[in-house]
Amino acid sequence: LCSAQNLVNYSTCMCLVKGIFYHCTNEDDEGSCADHPCSCSHSNCLTRWSFMGALSLVLPCLLCYLPATGCVKLSQKCYDKASRPGCRCKSTNNTVCKTPDGKICSQEKTS
């Protein structure tokens, strides 16, 4: 799948780090550290960050991962704000939310 996040993963060599974590850890959970190596919520956070820091000496492109990911997220937010105005709620159940101009809208889940 060609996406902005995949472009960031491959251009900053984060796919290599994810592959190493996938093959060298014995976590079988869905949200393992191989999926989100920069997360601080999984176990062995200090070990993972130390490994990525040491690896960045050999692969300095890893240092661009966090700024590039931030740019992707910021670009997506700006694009969404400009091209998709209106109510967008995170939950699809019966929800009441506010639009950017302060109007209240409700969204009911339809199956």
Phi, psi and chi 1 to 4 in degrees:
 res  aa     phi    psi   chi1   chi2   chi3   chi4
   1 LEU       -  129.6 -178.0   64.0      -      -
   2 CYS   -95.2  111.3 -175.9      -      -      -
   3 SER  -140.1  167.4   68.6      -      -      -
   4 ALA   -63.1  -39.5      -      -      -      -
   5 GLN   -67.5  -38.3 -171.1   58.8   48.2      -
   6 ASN   -65.7  -37.0  -78.8  -19.6      -      -
   7 LEU   -61.1  -42.6  177.9   65.6      -      -
   8 VAL   -64.2  -44.2  167.6      -      -      -
   9 ASN   -59.2  -44.1  -75.1  -22.3      -      -
  10 TYR   -78.2  -37.8  -71.5  111.1      -      -
  11 SER   -74.5  -22.7   64.0      -      -      -
  12 THR  -104.4   10.6   61.4      -      -      -
  13 CYS    65.0   16.8  -58.7      -      -      -
  14 MET   -68.3  -24.7 -174.1   53.4   76.2      -
  15 CYS   -63.1  -33.2   56.8      -      -      -
  16 LEU   -66.1  -44.0  178.3   66.3      -      -
  17 VAL   -62.9  -44.3  171.7      -      -      -
  18 LYS   -61.3  -39.8  -71.5 -179.1  177.3 -175.0
  19 GLY   -65.0  -41.7      -      -      -      -
  20 ILE   -63.8  -45.8  -69.3  170.3      -      -
  21 PHE   -64.7  -35.9  -74.5  155.8      -      -
  22 TYR   -63.9  -44.3  175.6   77.9      -      -
  23 HIS   -84.6  -21.6  -71.5  -69.0      -      -
  24 CYS  -104.4   -0.8  -64.8      -      -      -
  25 THR  -113.3  156.1   59.1      -      -      -
  26 ASN  -109.0   35.8   18.6  -19.1      -      -
  27 GLU   -89.2  124.8  -67.3 -178.9   14.7      -
  28 ASP  -104.5    9.0  -67.8  -27.7      -      -
  29 ASP   -71.1  159.6  -61.0  -23.1      -      -
  30 GLU   -62.7  -49.8  -81.8  -74.1  -43.0      -
  31 GLY   -96.8   54.6      -      -      -      -
  32 SER   -73.7  173.2   70.9      -      -      -
  33 CYS   -68.4  -17.9   66.4      -      -      -
  34 ALA   -69.7  -30.8      -      -      -      -
  35 ASP   -77.0  -37.9  -64.3  -29.9      -      -
  36 HIS  -133.7   75.4  -55.4  -74.1      -      -
  37 PRO   -67.2  -22.1   19.8  -27.4      -      -
  38 CYS   -91.5    1.8  -63.7      -      -      -
  39 SER   -72.4  141.2  171.7      -      -      -
  40 CYS   -96.4    0.8  -66.7      -      -      -
  41 SER   -89.9  -14.0   61.4      -      -      -
  42 HIS   -88.9  168.3  -63.6  -67.0      -      -
  43 SER   -70.5  161.9   61.0      -      -      -
  44 ASN    58.6   38.7  -59.9  -36.2      -      -
  45 CYS   -59.5  -46.9  176.8      -      -      -
  46 LEU   -63.4  -39.2 -177.3   61.6      -      -
  47 THR   -65.3  -44.7  -53.6      -      -      -
  48 ARG   -63.4  -46.0  -76.9 -175.3  -75.3  116.3
  49 TRP   -66.3  -36.4  -83.0   92.7      -      -
  50 SER   -64.8  -42.6  -61.6      -      -      -
  51 PHE   -63.2  -44.3  175.0   76.5      -      -
  52 MET   -65.7  -35.5  -73.2 -170.9  -68.3      -
  53 GLY   -64.7  -43.4      -      -      -      -
  54 ALA   -66.8  -39.9      -      -      -      -
  55 LEU   -67.1  -28.5 -164.7   58.4      -      -
  56 SER   -68.9  -16.8   71.0      -      -      -
  57 LEU   -69.3  -32.0  -63.3  173.8      -      -
  58 VAL   -91.0  -35.6  179.8      -      -      -
  59 LEU  -120.2   81.6  -62.9  170.1      -      -
  60 PRO   -64.3  -14.5   16.0  -23.2      -      -
  61 CYS   -64.2  -19.5   54.6      -      -      -
  62 LEU   -62.8  -27.3  -77.3  173.6      -      -
  63 LEU   -66.9  -18.2  -62.4  173.3      -      -
  64 CYS   -88.1   -6.4  -62.9      -      -      -
  65 TYR   -62.7  -52.5  176.7   74.2      -      -
  66 LEU   -64.1  -46.1  -69.6  176.3      -      -
  67 PRO   -63.0  -38.4  -19.9   28.0      -      -
  68 ALA   -67.1  -39.2      -      -      -      -
  69 THR   -65.2  -39.8  -60.4      -      -      -
  70 GLY   -61.8  -40.5      -      -      -      -
  71 CYS   -64.4  -39.8  -72.4      -      -      -
  72 VAL   -63.2  -45.8  166.4      -      -      -
  73 LYS   -65.9  -41.2  -70.7 -178.4  179.5 -178.3
  74 LEU   -65.1  -42.5 -179.2   64.7      -      -
  75 SER   -62.3  -40.8  -61.4      -      -      -
  76 GLN   -65.5  -41.3 -174.8   65.3   47.4      -
  77 LYS   -63.5  -43.8  -78.4 -171.3 -179.4 -107.2
  78 CYS   -64.1  -42.4  -69.4      -      -      -
  79 TYR   -62.9  -45.5  175.3   78.7      -      -
  80 ASP   -62.2  -41.6  -71.9  -13.0      -      -
  81 LYS   -65.4  -38.5 -171.6  148.5 -178.4   94.3
  82 ALA   -79.2  -35.6      -      -      -      -
  83 SER  -105.6  -15.2   66.2      -      -      -
  84 ARG  -130.7   66.9  -61.1 -176.9  -11.3 -174.2
  85 PRO   -71.0  157.1   26.9  -32.4      -      -
  86 GLY   120.6 -168.0      -      -      -      -
  87 CYS   -85.6  123.4 -178.4      -      -      -
  88 ARG  -132.4  106.2  -73.8 -178.4  -57.4  -78.2
  89 CYS   -96.5  146.1  -58.5      -      -      -
  90 LYS   -72.1  -38.1  -68.2 -177.2 -173.6 -120.1
  91 SER   -91.4  139.8  173.8      -      -      -
  92 THR   -98.8    4.0   58.0      -      -      -
  93 ASN   -77.4 -176.6  -65.4  -28.7      -      -
  94 ASN   -55.2  113.4  -67.7  -23.9      -      -
  95 THR  -137.4  143.9  -52.7      -      -      -
  96 VAL  -119.0  127.3  175.2      -      -      -
  97 CYS  -140.4  171.4   61.5      -      -      -
  98 LYS  -109.5  142.7  -68.9 -176.2  178.2 -179.2
  99 THR   -80.5  166.2   60.0      -      -      -
 100 PRO   -57.3  -25.6  -25.8   33.5      -      -
 101 ASP   -90.2    6.3   59.0   -7.2      -      -
 102 GLY    95.2   -2.7      -      -      -      -
 103 LYS   -75.7  146.2  -65.6  179.9 -177.3  175.6
 104 ILE   -94.7  133.3  -64.1  177.2      -      -
 105 CYS  -132.2  151.0   64.4      -      -      -
 106 SER  -118.1  149.3   64.9      -      -      -
 107 GLN  -134.3  122.8 -177.9 -179.8   24.3      -
 108 GLU  -108.1  143.2  -68.3 -172.0   18.2      -
 109 LYS   -73.5  130.2 -175.8  175.7 -178.2  177.6
 110 THR  -115.1  128.9   56.8      -      -      -
 111 SER  -104.7      -  -59.4      -      -      -
